[in-house]
Amino acid sequence: MSKKTTPFDFWYAVNNTELLVLPKRHLETFGNTLINYTLVSELMDSVGQVRVREGRMQAMRPQIITPAAYSNMVLEGFGQQAEQYLEWLREHEDQVRVLRYGYTLKQEAFSEQVLTDSLESVLGRIKEAAASKRDPFCAVIKGVDTPWDVCLIRLFWQTVQNSAQANIREMSERHLFEMRDGIPMAVRDEIDAAFAVAEKDATRVKPLGKLLQDKGVFEHYQDRFFSLVRRRGE
């Protein structure tokens, strides 16, 4: 795919995505969240054919991050167009940069079917079914058939926007944003816990090093890390 057509593709999907039902609750602050989505789209090459995709997306527990670590956002299971759209969002949505939200498509819950019906009729039935479930993390999307995963990124980003204020408030109540030597307390607590595990289990030393790199604080902890490596080597 050429670079000239790439921006058009994901913006076409973004501009033709309608979030008809959004999760009623904000994303969990101290745990992962499963969003149950239904994405409805018309087939581009068939008249009166509607594709219904159902699945789950998992939003990882939001993490307080350092500026150096912001670029390491997790995005698994999505295609190239979705990744490029998310990169654009990273560059333009400053208000949620204080937290990192990881995203994973749960493939084991995914299904799709093609129905012969009008788009409006299918959407009407799906919205009624969603209302009857009373699922606080239910979502219904009207989108495009290709690239459809961009529509899911649009859903996720709006859910993040709707959740960030509550997530930040609940973290602030636990003083997790307090800084020491330029590192938030939440990051320090996570790293200290990882060091404690690595002290007891040599197989956790390498993951500890990766964590320090991902958080952008390896230089700050490098003396402590290499001291641990030497001790584990003995």
Buried (B, 14 or more C-beta within 10 A) or exposed (E): EEEEEEEEBBBBBBEBBEBBBBBEEBBBBEEEBBBBBBBBBBEEEEEEBBBBBBBBBBBBBBBBBBEBBBEEBEBEBBBEBBBBBBBEBBEEEEEBEBBBBBBBBBEEBEEEEEBEBEBEEBBEBBBEEBEEEEBEBBBBBBBBBBBBBBBBBBBBBBBBEBBBEEBBEBBEEEEBEEEEEEBBBBBBEBBEEBBEEBBEEEEBBEEBBEBBEBBBBBEBBEEEBEEBBEEBEE
